[in-house]
């Protein structure tokens, strides 16, 4: 069986020239345009010459641009038919996604962001299923500020909570089924005067009852509700404190470059 257009690109990509790679990425991302545009139009869109587009076809082992376009066109048409056939069940699957995020209370969001920026340290707690969202928030917030700590998936260290002060902020994820660990962290944080920010499904949830600030997630049946709300918090922190976030990001980028963390 002959390889598909995308399989061919994937196989040959490491050996392509820089310009040919730009064309290949454009064609993979915009297969409809690649199927209909001339070589000159594709080159203009990709930021290369028409000759580079034609040379890509030969680099892929084809007989010319017309063969490349025919390969793309067949795959694009096949993909379009498959999408139409799948559109109904996908639409049904998407229905609950509109419930990911309840309307965010702007006042409480602002208070939460202010506390997260000004605190001496931030402790993020999420247990069992909620730990995925807690870890994501921890990772992203570490890119914006220092002194960010994270709970374990199934527990926490009292030695870590011991360091909380009245200048600290604690974020607690708590959705049904509510874990006792989430409530215990919130209670201990309150004893030490830290500001407790609850990310929960209702104001009168166990953690919501004692939190200083409550941010409400949408549906409790999908982790994406927590991730969507966490993204709003991170985006708001970036906008509110661009200078500090920018300096930390600049320092991180230098470290990434020195260590060769990212390929591109």
N, C-alpha and C positions, 0 to 999 in steps of 0.2 A: 504493500500500500504506500502510495506517495505521501510524503509528509505534508501537513497543512501549512499554510502561510506562516502562522505564528510559531509552529514547531520549527520551521526552516529558519526563521529569524533568530529564534532562541539558540539553535545549534550553531549558526554561523556568526552570531553577534560578537564574540570575543576577537574574531579575526578581522572585523571590519575596520575601516579607517574612521577617524573621528567624525568626519563629515557624513560618511555612510551610516554611522550609528545614529546621528541626528535624524536622518531620513527614516531609518528603521523604526525609531521610537515614535516619530510622527505617524507613520503608517499603522503601527500597532494601536496607537491611541485614537486615530481617526481613520478607521478602515473605510468608512463610507466615502470620505473625501478622496482617499487613495484610489478607490475603485472608479471614481468619476473624473478626477482632475487629470490634466495633462502633466507630463514630467516637469514642464516649466512652472506650472502652478504649484505643484508639490514642492519643488525646490524653493520657491518664494516663501511658502508657508513654513518650511523647515529651516529656512535661513541658509540655504546652500545653493550651489549652481545646478542648472538642469543636467549638466554632465555628471555631477555626483549622483543624481537620482538614477540615471541610466547605468552608471558603473555599479551601483548597488545590485541591480538585477544580475549582472554578470558575476559579481562577487558571491551571489547566492546560488550560482551554478545554473542560472536560467539562460535562455537564448536571447533575451532582450527585455526591454521595458514592457512590451505588449504581453509577454508571458507572465511577468510579475503582476501586471494589472489584472489579467484574467484569473490568476490564482487568488488574488485578493477579492475580486468581485464574486467568485464562486463561494468563498468562505463567508463573505459579508452577507450574501443573499441567504445562505444556509443558516447563518446566525440569526438573521432577521426573522425567518420563518419559525425558528425554535423559540425565540423570544415571544412571538405572538401566541404560540401554543401554550407557553408557560405563564402568560400574563395574568390569567384569571386566578390560578392558585397562589401566585406571588402576591397579588392584590389582597387576597384573603389573609395571607400571612402577615401583611404589613399593617392590618387594621389595629392591632394592639400597640404598635409602635408609636402611634399618635398620642398615646397615653404615657409615654416615657417620662414626660416632664410636666408637672403641674405648673400653673402660673407662679413665677417666683415673686415673693414679696420683696420689692426693691429696697425697702427700709431695712429689713433684716439681712438681706444680702450685703448691703453697704456696711452694716455693723459687723458682719462676719469678716468681710474683706479687710476692714480697718483693724480688727483684732488680730488677724493673721499676719498683717504687715508689721504691726507695731510690737507684737509679743516678743519676749526674749527667746522663746522656743515654742515649737508647735509639735504636739504629740498627736498622732493620728491612730485611731483604734477602729479595727474592723475584724470581726471574728467569723470563722467558718465561711459561708457563701459571701459575706460582705467584705472579706479580706481582699478579694480581687480589686474592688473599687478603692479600698483603702490604700493598697499598694500603688495603684495608678496615681492617686492624688499625692501620695508621698513622693513618688518619682518626679512628677511634674513640678511639685512645689520646691523640691530640692534644686531645680533649675532656676528658681526665682529668688530664693533666700537660703540662709544657713540655719543650722540648728533645727532640723526637722527629724523627728523620730517616728518609728512605726511599731505597732504591736505585733505579736506573733499571730498566726491564724487561729490558734486555739487558746491563747492566754497572754499574759503580760508579766513583766518583772516589777515587783514592788520597788526594787532598787531604782528603776528608771522613773517611776511615778514620784518617788521621794524627792526628785530634783525639781518638781513643778513648783512654781511660785505664783504670786498674785499677778505677775507680769506675763504668765504663760497662757497659751491657748490650747485647748484640747478639742479635736474633732472626733466625734463618735458616730459611726455608722450603725444604725439599728433598725432593721426591718423584721417583720414576722418571718420565722419564729424568733422572737426576741431572745437573745442570749444573756445569761446572767453576767458574763464577763463584761459586756458593754455597759450594763448598769453599774457594775462594781467600779469600772474605770471612771465613769462619770461622777459617781459618789465620792471617790477618793480625790478626784480633781477639784470638786467643789470644796471639800474639807481643807484643801491647801490653797484655796482662793483663786484657782485658775478659772479662766472663762471657758465655759463648756458650749461648744457649737454642735448641735445634734443634726444629723442628716437622717431623717426618719420619714415614716409614711403619714404620721398624724401627730398633732401637737400634744395629745395626751397619751402617747406611747410611754412606756416606762422611762426611757431616757428623755423624751420630750417634756415630761413633767418637771424635770429638774434642770433642764438646759437653760442657759442665759439667752441663747439665740437658737431658733429652730428653722431649718431649711427643709421644706417638704419635697420629697421625691414623688414621682408619679406612680405608675403601677408597681406593685410590690412583687410582681411575678417575673420581672426581667432585670438583670444586672445593668442593662443599658440605662435604666432610669437613674441609677446612682452615678454612672459614668457621665451622663448628659449634664446632671447637676454639678458634678465635680468640674467639668469643663467650663461651665459658666463661672465658677469660683476662680479658677485659674486665669481665665481671660480677663476677669474683672481685676484681679491682682496685678496682672501685667499692665493694664491701662492705668490703674491707680498709682502705681509706683514704677513707672517706666525707667527712671534713672537707675535705681538699685537693681532691678531685674536685668537691665541692659548690661551693666557692669559685670554682674555674675555670669550672664550668658557669654560675654566676651572672654572671661577667664576660663569658662568651661570649654569654649571653642578652641582655645590655645592648648588646653590639656588634651582634647580629642585629637587635635592635629599632631601633637607630640607623640601620642600613643598609637596613632594610626587606627583609631577606633572605627571610623566609618570609611567605607570603600569609595563613596562619592559625596 
